[in-house]
Amino acid sequence: MSKNYFKVIRSGINTTFQDEGRNNLYHIGIPFSGAMDNRNFYISNKLVGNNLNMPVMEFAYQGPLLKYYGDKINFAITGDVKFVIKKNESIIEGNCYESYSIEDGDEIDIMSTNRSVYGYFSINAKFDLKLQWGSYSINTKANIGSNNGRKINNDQEIHIIEINSHKTKKKLNYINTKIDKIRVIEGTNFNYFSETTKKNLFENEFIVSKLSDRMGMRLEGPKIENIVDTNITSEGLIKGVIQVPADGNPIIMLSDHGTIGGYPKIAVVISADYDKLVQLSPGSKMKFQKIELTDAENLFKLYEMETQNLISQIL
Amino acid sequence: MIKNISNLGDTALYCDFGNQINKEINSSVIRYYKSLKELKIDGINNLTPSYNKLIISYDLKKTNFLKIKKKVEEITINQEENLSKKKIKIPVCCDENFSLDINRLEKKLKLNKEEILDNFFNKEYFCYMTGFIAGMPFLGDLDKNMRVKRLETPRVKVPKGSVGLTEQFANIYTFESPGGWNIIGNTPLKIFDNTKEQEPNLINPGDIIIFNRINLDQYNEQKLF
């Protein structure tokens, strides 16, 4: 057992370890998983001098309260997160996109994600975790990944190893902007839907339902009217697919989605908008905008360049 | 060559092999899936074969739709070649605690329990695909007189190991999960073993499955391993 560890005093709502996710297992029913918001995941690693694909702690809504025991380390939090660091008698308000050092006995209280969903907690060391099928990412539905595939629990100890030498404070001037327009490409069953519904899909607002998690995001809004068949022969799904079941309320597949589905696919969210989509909290309003495949590919290139640019600003 | 390739979003190829569900079309899907898996084309990061579709996912950081489409179109497959079919025996116990929907099956099929089980056991089923939840196999075909619709109200929790029937298919619940299939029995075998580093799932697309009837004592004995 290593001597550096966090004691989980409060686990938070859905706290897991995530990295880029695991490939090549769709055919047996295992999705990519991985960090929901990739940009914030990469930035969190860079802020503590890690390789960009190191596993970090992902939390949703309310994060964990952690007490640290061990040698001095650095940590960083990304997203739009309210947190404090408790040292002896003093309480320091923390800022996202800035690294802090902590020592034996200090506490980090990650209170909440502000009008967003996911945040990331990284350290300049390795969490002592077990790799499964090429990734540390936890899929709590199938109990796959590190921590026995389960979310982090109260009273758990999280051991850390191999503290790296990046001790200097790092900071990035970045505001995690929100978007309410989500761009999509036509789905493979776009023609299953009436002209009025297609018009509604791109003109009306939808509201993110409370029934949303790492598997999927349910939306409420104008009912989507199917004029062909409310079922299709079951076939593969990918993240971002918008399925419409018989009740007419769309569901967007997210990173831990079931790999096969039998509902028509009306549209697919473009990769460039995925990080922003997952940050829309229940009650948020959004609109869909239809674009073409080549535009989606170009927008992703731009988004990636922007991410790389942010990462390179962190020295 | 796959005739009908379109895009699914900006990270996947949607290969359409038709609308029918039969072994011939599905075998064609599986042949493409298997050769793509072996070829390990740079940029492809997932393959999802199903009854009559193959979804090929790729990393948009490394490639794009047209590049991957071209590579996939260049592949030639010998459609005559037989798929190597592994035969797997699956023991199933139909004790009353396990065959949760036997009364419904009797009523809907107008057959008694023994007639249903006689028909179900000791014949070959083909694995069309695996997925939905990790390792769940979709097996077919059930005889025409054995086909029922799914439950009107799905169960919130179907026990792990349950063997279910719907339409022309049988499946096995690899985890406790919600589900609407008619449960005929339960297998003590681990169909999906997430402690295995290699091949965690016992059944793969293209495999042949034979269900063997076992009694409760045999079930309990086999469950230990």
Interface residues (C-beta under 8 A of the other chain):
Chain A: N23 N24 L25 Y26 H27 I28 G29 I30 F32 Q132 W133 K141 A142 N143 I144 G149 I185 G187 T188 T233 S234 E235 G236 L237 I238 G240 V241 G258 T259 I260 G261 K265 V268 V269 I270 S271 L293 A296 E297 F300 E304
Chain B: S6 N7 L8 G9 D10 T11 A12 Y14 N19 I21 Y33 N45 N46 L47 T48 P49 S50 Y51 N52 K53 L54 I55 S57 L60 K61 N64 F65 M129 T130 G131 F132 I133 A134 G135 M136 F138 T174 F175 F192 N194 E197 P200 N201 N204 P205
